[in-house]
Amino acid sequence: MEPVISITDLLVSQGESFSLSIASLDLMPRRIYALTGPNGAGKSTLLRTLALLTVPQRGRIRFTDADCGSLPQQRQKVTFVEQSPYLLTGTVSDNLAFGLKLRGIRGKEQQKRIKSALKMVGLDGFENRKANELSGGEVQRVALARALVLEPKVLLLDEPTSNVDSKSLQAFETLLRRLPDHGVTVVLATHDLFLAERLGGEILRIENGCLLDRTHRSSDHNSIKEKKTWLKLLNAQGL
Amino acid sequence: MGYLTDSFAAAVELIFSFDQELRLTVWTSLYTSSCAIIVAALIGIPAGLSLGINRFRGRRLMITLLNTLMALPTVVVGLVLFGLFSRQGPAGSLGLLFTPWAMIAGQTVLATPIVANYVLAAVSGSDQRIMDTVLTLGATRFQAGVQLLKEIRFGVMAAVIAGFGRVISEVGVAMMLGGNIRGSTRTMTTSIALETSKGEFAFGLSLGIVLLSVSLFVNLFLNLLQQR
């Protein structure tokens, strides 16, 4: 199977103090990848680079099907939800419609997709709510719906559960787990190793701008070797 | 004190009598200033936005230049454009000198750096996530710029209003390029200067009241928009 994103010899420098360096990384389609590591490790930098917001000093990021397109066309395959998402002025519906309009999706199809995306994140009937009147958790879910409505190939999430209350967390996790079945590759940065484990998929540990190791958390992750790696990860995080 | 109160009463009476000369002067002011601010906005808003969101060599220098242009003395603008539009000047054949068009050109030169600078400040102070969000939703840089302007629309409106305030209250350009011709290029400010020197204090005062009222209405309009 061809990777959906292939990274080769990547170097992203931010000032003299920090650089992210990844020799090689393939992200396969319909999978969940959890980026873990301490603050300042390079998780968000990697997400921003994958979202084509940060230009690497060296190396190559190859997107399947998107290499030939212009930068905005490539960006339309990947959607990024920031840790503290920004909602555009207007209603929830305006926010979800923005990306759809850019893709030429209007009218009934647009309305249908907006309704469906809001339902997915548990915000049924929020279409006409003003964006600036939402709570932190609702903002996060609207931002996720705004990304999902575009049916991206790759969904990048930076600390997606940071504003989600415990009541909504389970539904949120269930939603994320289901996304690969809809053809979406999820790459999320999180400090929460337990969340990373619960979601399954692969855990990519990043420290000091380097990819240290990757651990596959599938349904058969109970092998002794995996448990040892998992404990090592938890210790590294001080948990 | 009696002189002031009598003049004020006479000024109010003049305003409510809808004096034809007063009306014409107010109209000329509003017309030239509005045309100038529209052109200045068409140039200044994209210029400020572009300087705010793009990083290129010479950007610092351009910002410094823009800041300097904000403080352009109106008489200097008047002088330079007078040379340009005068019969012997490079644009003399256009016959623009002492017409409202020359005044609009001069006022546009005055207002453009103000609009551009205010927009630049609004863009620089805006939330970085706006551009990131819009770009990751698939917008081109141009589309992202347009959306950013929508998000910072109050800053943009403040820019336009500041520019309007500058041009409607200036005297130098209107006097030098318009010539203060009655019924054609006489604005509120040039008229106030002329009438006061002629001893027609009440007429000058009535124009001053109208000028202040225009500023007040423009600001009230902005506040109203902000509340929506």
Chai-1 contact restraints between the chains, C-beta under 6 A:
chainA,res_idxA,chainB,res_idxB,connection_type,confidence,min_distance_angstrom,max_distance_angstrom,comment,restraint_id
A,A51,B,T136,contact,1.0,0.0,6.0,A-B,restraint_1
A,L53,B,D132,contact,1.0,0.0,6.0,A-B,restraint_2
A,P72,B,G138,contact,1.0,0.0,6.0,A-B,restraint_3
A,P72,B,T140,contact,1.0,0.0,6.0,A-B,restraint_4
A,R75,B,G138,contact,1.0,0.0,6.0,A-B,restraint_5
A,Q76,B,G138,contact,1.0,0.0,6.0,A-B,restraint_6
A,F80,B,T136,contact,1.0,0.0,6.0,A-B,restraint_7
A,Y86,B,D127,contact,1.0,0.0,6.0,A-B,restraint_8
A,Y86,B,R129,contact,1.0,0.0,6.0,A-B,restraint_9
A,Y86,B,I130,contact,1.0,0.0,6.0,A-B,restraint_10
A,Y86,B,T133,contact,1.0,0.0,6.0,A-B,restraint_11
A,T89,B,E151,contact,1.0,0.0,6.0,A-B,restraint_12
A,F98,B,L137,contact,1.0,0.0,6.0,A-B,restraint_13
A,G99,B,L137,contact,1.0,0.0,6.0,A-B,restraint_14
A,G99,B,G138,contact,1.0,0.0,6.0,A-B,restraint_15
A,L102,B,G138,contact,1.0,0.0,6.0,A-B,restraint_16
A,L102,B,A139,contact,1.0,0.0,6.0,A-B,restraint_17
